[in-house]
Amino acid sequence: MKYLFLSFSLIFNMLHAENMRIHFIGASKEYKAEASLKSLKKLLEAKYDVTVSETYTKDKSKKAPDFAKLKDADVIVVFARRLSLSDENLAILKEYLSSKKPLIGIRTASHAFQNFLQLDKEFFGGSYKGHGKAMTVTMSSKGKHEILNGVTASWTRQDKPYYNDKMRLTLQFF
């Protein structure tokens, strides 16, 4: 099995490379994936020497326009929910993953592809089982990890976080 987990801080360190090619896959209306990724694209292309290609579609869609562009990507960012990829697109994704290039998953990436649910376990180290019970979730900017540098806001809210009962122990949480 292949396991790959990269934090955004590692990827942003890679952004100093010349002409990095990033491919976004966005399909999560509830969490505004397309709007979020388009904002991130604007920021990245303004600040770094990157080119961002995109695939946007609807949750649970069987269509993935411009998916083949990820063949040329140095890194892919997945913020999608329950897509059913065509055999051709699934083969493209698996070929990319076998290259051991970076993969970043945001929120719903654990269940991004209905016909490739093992992505969560094999590449993110997770074991997505749906939403957990309602609880208070707190995000604090007072952590010591470098990814929180410059973050000044903290918040608390009621939420139902994703339930992962068997996270790989090699993952680093901060």
N, C-alpha and C positions, 0 to 999 in steps of 0.2 A: 504494500500500500504506500501511496505517496501522501505526505502531509505537508501543507504549506500554509503558514499563517504569517502575514506581514502587517505591521501597524502602519498607520498613515505617516507617522514620523519617519519610518524607514523609507517609504515611498517618496516623501518630500525631500529627503536627502538625495534620492536618486534623480530628482528633478533638475539637478545641476548638470546632468548629462546633456549633451547637445541633441536637439531635435527629438526628444522623447515622444513616442506615439502612444496615446492612451485611448482605449475604447470604452465607452460607457454603455451599459445595458440597463435601461430603466423601464420598469413596468409595475408601478404600485401607486394607483390613484389615491388610495386612502392616506398614504404617507408622502404624497406629492413628490415622487421620485423624479419625474421629468423636470419639474421646476427646480428642484434642488440640484440636480446634476447640471442643468443649463447654467445655473448661477456659479457652480464650481468650475465649469468649463470656462466661463468668462474670466473668472479670477485667475485660473491656471494659465490661460493663454496670454493674459495681460502681464503676468509676473514672471513666467518661465518660458524657456524655449521648448514648448510642447505643441503638439498637434492633437486635437481631440476629435475622434470620430464617434458617432452615436447610433444606437439602436433604441428607439422608443416605441412602445406599443402598450396595449392594455393588459391589465391583470388577466391571467388565465387564457391569454391569446395563443393562437397557433401560428400567428404571423410574427416575423421578426425582421423588419426591413433593415437593410444594410448590415446584416449580421456578419456577412463574409469579410467586412472590413476589419474584424478583430484578428484576421490572419496576419495583418501587418503590425499589430499592436505589440508594444514592449510591456504593457501592463493593462489589465482589464479591471473595470470597476462594475460590480453587479449590485443593482438595487432594484430587484425584480421580484415578482410574486407569482408562482404557479404557472409559468409559461410551459407550453408543450411544444418543444422544438421539433422541426422537421428532422428526418433522418440525416439530411445533408447538413443542417445547422448543428445538430448534436455532434456529428463527426468533426466539424470545424472546432467546436468547443473542446472536445476531447483531445484533438490534435494540439490545440493551444496549451491545454493543461499538461500534456505529456512533455511539452518543451521546458517545463519547470520555470516558466516566466511568472512574474508576480500576479496574484489574484487578490483583489480587495472586495470583500462582501459587506454591504450595508444592510442593516436591519433584516429585511425579508430574504436576503441571499441564502439563508439556510434552507429555504424551500422555493428557490427561484425557478427551478425546472422540474415540472411534474414527472417527466420521463428521465430524470437523472437525479433522483433524491439522494443518492449516495454522495453527491457533491459535498453536502454538509459534513458528513463523517470523514470522507477521504481527504478533503482539502481544507476545511475549516476546523476540523477536530470536534465538531458538535454532534448533538443527538437530538435535534429538534423534535419536540413532542406536542407542539401547540402552545397555547397560552397557559400560564400558571394562574394561581389564585391572585385576586386583587391584593395589592400591598402598597405601602408607601415607598416610593423610589426617590432617592436623593442623589443629585449630581453635585459634587463639590469641586470647586476649582482650587482647593487647598492641597491637592495631592502633590507629590514630589516628582511625578513622572514628567519628562520633558514635553510630552504631547500636550500638557496642560499649560505650558508657558504662554503667558498673555491672556489666558482665560480669566475673566474677573467675575463672571456671574455664576451663581449657584442657584439651584431650584429644587423644589420638592413637589411631587404630585402623586395622585393615586393612579395606578396603572396595573396592567396584567402583563408582566414581562414574559418573554418566551421561556418555555420550560426545556432545559437541557439537563438531563439527569446524569449524563456520562461524558462530561467534557474531558478532553485529553489533558493529562496533568502537565504536559510540556507547554501548554499555553500560558502566557504571562498576562496577568490581570493587574490593573493599576487603578 
